[in-house]
Amino acid sequence: MDETSQKIIDAAMALVRDKGYVATTTKEIARVAGVNECTLFRKFESKKDIVLQGANQAGWRANVTPEIFENVEWDLEADLKMFMGAYIDRMTPDFVNLSIGLRAPQLYEETKELIMKVPQAFLRTFTDYLNKMCAMGKIPEKDFEALALTVFSATFGYTFLNASFGKELTEIEKDRYINESVQMFVKGIDP
């Protein structure tokens, strides 16, 4: 990838993040990238091509992979905090907004697999963790797939609402939210 192509991708992804895919034009991408619109079309077939190439770059995806959840202590409370915190720290408002922009109907068939990698990493890893905790005798048998989805939904919900509304909706900071949520989950899983 040459420098000009990367500038075009970065401009396009920032605009999709800030304005959405439909509202982003090739003229605007070229302007933000500091290139002529003709240069843009020499490097890429279309706006869609630019955005799809950007969506495939690691720098334009939140780094939510199973590896970020490896530092477990095999203590339910500590590990819940780690899972939720690791996700929230990486899924910044910029990544949430970009993810929303990548869900435009014109792109969704091509981007949904990339977008789904984030929740899949959390859900698979956390479900496996809960199953191992049960096998160790540390928590009772439950529907761990449903519990993982519940924890992920609460974590995603906080992240999404924070990205959408900031402090206008709530003043509750990340650490307070995680601590209170974890207490509720721990008491519900292991009363």
C-alpha positions as CSV (number, residue, x, y, z in Angstrom):
1,M,0.0,0.0,0.0
2,D,1.6,3.3,-1.0
3,E,1.3,6.4,1.0
4,T,-1.3,8.1,-1.2
5,S,-3.6,5.1,-1.1
6,Q,-3.3,5.0,2.7
7,K,-4.1,8.7,3.0
8,I,-7.2,8.1,0.9
9,I,-8.3,5.1,3.0
10,D,-7.7,7.0,6.2
11,A,-9.7,10.0,5.0
12,A,-12.6,7.7,3.8
13,M,-12.7,5.8,7.1
14,A,-12.6,9.0,9.2
15,L,-15.4,10.4,7.2
16,V,-17.5,7.2,7.4
17,R,-16.9,7.3,11.1
18,D,-18.0,10.9,11.5
19,K,-20.7,11.2,8.8
20,G,-21.7,7.7,7.7
21,Y,-21.1,5.9,4.5
22,V,-24.0,7.4,2.5
23,A,-23.1,11.0,3.4
24,T,-19.4,10.6,2.5
25,T,-18.6,11.5,-1.1
26,T,-15.5,10.8,-3.1
27,K,-15.0,14.5,-3.6
28,E,-14.8,14.9,0.1
29,I,-12.5,11.9,0.6
30,A,-10.1,13.4,-2.0
31,R,-10.2,16.8,-0.3
32,V,-9.5,15.4,3.2
33,A,-6.8,13.1,1.8
34,G,-5.2,16.1,0.0
35,V,-5.4,14.5,-3.5
36,N,-7.3,15.1,-6.7
37,E,-10.5,13.1,-7.2
38,C,-8.9,11.6,-10.3
39,T,-6.1,10.3,-8.2
40,L,-8.6,8.6,-6.0
41,F,-10.1,6.8,-8.9
42,R,-6.7,5.8,-10.3
43,K,-6.0,4.1,-6.9
44,F,-9.4,2.6,-6.2
45,E,-12.4,1.4,-8.2
46,S,-15.0,3.2,-6.1
47,K,-15.9,4.6,-2.7
48,K,-17.0,1.2,-1.6
49,D,-13.6,-0.3,-2.6
50,I,-11.8,2.3,-0.5
51,V,-14.0,1.6,2.5
52,L,-13.8,-2.2,2.2
53,Q,-10.0,-2.0,2.0
54,G,-10.0,0.2,5.1
55,A,-12.3,-2.1,7.0
56,N,-9.8,-4.9,6.4
57,Q,-6.9,-3.0,7.9
58,A,-6.1,-3.7,11.6
59,G,-5.8,0.0,12.4
60,W,-9.4,0.6,11.5
61,R,-10.8,-2.2,13.7
62,A,-11.0,-2.3,17.4
63,N,-8.3,-4.8,18.6
64,V,-10.9,-7.1,20.2
65,T,-9.5,-10.6,19.8
66,P,-9.5,-13.6,22.1
67,E,-5.9,-12.8,23.1
68,I,-7.0,-9.7,25.0
69,F,-8.9,-11.9,27.4
70,E,-6.1,-14.3,28.3
71,N,-5.1,-12.8,31.6
72,V,-7.6,-14.7,33.7
73,E,-7.1,-15.3,37.4
74,W,-9.9,-17.9,37.7
75,D,-11.7,-15.6,40.1
76,L,-15.1,-14.8,38.8
77,E,-15.3,-11.2,40.0
78,A,-11.8,-10.2,38.9
79,D,-12.2,-11.9,35.5
80,L,-15.6,-10.3,34.8
81,K,-14.0,-7.0,35.4
82,M,-11.1,-7.9,33.1
83,F,-13.4,-9.0,30.3
84,M,-15.7,-5.9,30.5
85,G,-12.8,-3.5,30.9
86,A,-10.7,-5.0,28.0
87,Y,-13.7,-4.6,25.7
88,I,-14.6,-1.1,26.8
89,D,-11.0,0.1,26.6
90,R,-10.7,-1.1,23.0
91,M,-14.2,-0.3,21.7
92,T,-13.8,3.4,21.8
93,P,-16.5,5.8,20.6
94,D,-14.6,6.2,17.3
95,F,-14.7,2.4,16.7
96,V,-18.4,2.3,17.7
97,N,-19.2,5.1,15.3
98,L,-17.2,3.5,12.5
99,S,-18.9,0.2,13.1
100,I,-22.3,2.0,12.7
101,G,-21.1,3.6,9.5
102,L,-20.0,0.2,8.1
103,R,-23.5,-1.1,8.5
104,A,-24.9,0.9,5.6
105,P,-27.0,-1.3,3.4
106,Q,-24.6,-0.7,0.5
107,L,-21.8,-2.3,2.5
108,Y,-23.3,-4.6,5.0
109,E,-23.0,-7.9,3.1
110,E,-19.3,-7.3,2.8
111,T,-18.7,-5.8,6.3
112,K,-20.9,-7.9,8.6
113,E,-18.3,-10.7,9.0
114,L,-15.6,-8.2,10.0
115,I,-18.0,-6.4,12.4
116,M,-19.2,-9.7,13.9
117,K,-15.6,-10.7,14.8
118,V,-15.7,-8.4,17.8
119,P,-18.7,-9.8,19.6
120,Q,-17.7,-13.3,18.5
121,A,-14.3,-12.9,20.2
122,F,-15.9,-11.8,23.4
123,L,-18.7,-14.4,23.4
124,R,-16.6,-17.5,22.5
125,T,-13.8,-16.6,24.9
126,F,-16.2,-15.8,27.8
127,T,-18.3,-18.9,27.2
128,D,-15.2,-21.0,27.2
129,Y,-14.1,-19.3,30.4
130,L,-17.4,-20.0,32.2
131,N,-17.3,-23.6,31.1
132,K,-13.8,-24.0,32.5
133,M,-14.8,-22.3,35.8
134,C,-17.7,-24.8,36.1
135,A,-15.4,-27.7,35.3
136,M,-13.1,-26.5,38.1
137,G,-16.1,-26.4,40.5
138,K,-15.9,-22.7,41.0
139,I,-19.4,-21.9,39.6
140,P,-22.5,-24.0,39.2
141,E,-23.7,-25.3,35.9
142,K,-25.7,-22.7,34.0
143,D,-26.6,-21.8,30.4
144,F,-23.2,-20.2,29.8
145,E,-23.9,-19.2,26.3
146,A,-26.8,-17.1,27.5
147,L,-24.9,-15.7,30.4
148,A,-22.0,-14.7,28.1
149,L,-24.5,-12.9,25.8
150,T,-26.0,-11.1,28.8
151,V,-22.6,-9.9,30.0
152,F,-21.6,-8.9,26.5
153,S,-24.9,-7.1,25.9
154,A,-24.4,-5.1,29.1
155,T,-20.9,-4.3,28.1
156,F,-21.8,-3.4,24.5
157,G,-24.8,-1.4,25.7
158,Y,-22.6,0.8,27.9
159,T,-20.1,1.3,25.2
160,F,-22.7,2.1,22.5
161,L,-24.6,4.5,24.8
162,N,-21.4,6.2,25.8
163,A,-20.3,6.6,22.2
164,S,-23.7,7.9,21.2
165,F,-24.5,10.3,24.1
166,G,-21.4,10.7,26.2
167,K,-22.2,12.3,29.6
168,E,-25.5,13.6,28.4
169,L,-27.2,10.3,29.2
170,T,-25.3,9.4,32.4
171,E,-22.4,10.5,34.5
172,I,-21.5,7.0,35.4
173,E,-17.9,6.3,34.6
174,K,-16.5,3.1,33.2
175,D,-15.0,1.7,36.5
176,R,-18.2,2.4,38.5
177,Y,-20.3,0.8,35.8
178,I,-18.1,-2.3,35.6
179,N,-17.9,-2.7,39.4
180,E,-21.6,-2.4,39.9
181,S,-22.4,-4.7,36.9
182,V,-19.9,-7.3,38.1
183,Q,-21.4,-7.4,41.6
184,M,-24.9,-8.0,40.0
185,F,-23.6,-10.7,37.7
186,V,-21.5,-12.5,40.4
187,K,-24.5,-12.6,42.8
188,G,-26.7,-13.9,40.0
189,I,-24.3,-16.6,38.9
190,D,-23.1,-17.7,42.3
191,P,-25.5,-16.6,45.0
